Amino acid sequence: MNLELEYQLVKDFPWMKPGDSVETYEPYDAYGCECADGWYEVIRGFCTDVTNLYKEKGLPIGITVMQIKEKFGLIRIYVNVDDPEMYPVINKIIEKWEEASSRTCELCGTDGAICNKNGWLQVLCTDCSIEQDQWAKELNRKREEELAKIRAEKERLNER
């Protein structure tokens, strides 16, 4: 996710600020949100629900984000919760937003569906799926050109 969007999350939800302690180092501290910009609203929805939950309970927010990433086509949110009694409720919030990611294009945020792109699962809208296909075709074309050059050079060297 681009840094501007991540900074906006931290500005709006200070508890999302990555830690800087070596003792509590987690993937989120180093890599931030490991997904594309289209899931910004999914993450924002998760943050809003968590903030509202703690506000309703009159408690300070006791959650540490360990990792946010794409896995098997969906967003995955891993957290530590200070109060064990809050964990089931936080888990329900996570499930809600993981499910929302299953129908939100990871690239642009519009309605999407899970697609299999060369064995890689990703939620994409129709436009982004077509764009990914065109990009893959162009990449394969360039690879084939490079392989042809390598084969030609190999043949030239073997003729000597």
Secondary structure, DSSP 8 states (H G I E B T S, - for coil): --HHHHHHHHHH-GGGS----GGG--HHHHH-EES-GGGHHHHHHHHHHHHHHHHHHT----EEEEEEEEETTEEEEEEEESSGGGHHHHHHHHHHHHHHHTTB-TTT-SB-EEEEETTEEEEE-HHHHHHHHHHHHHHHHHHHHHHHHHHHHHHHHHT-
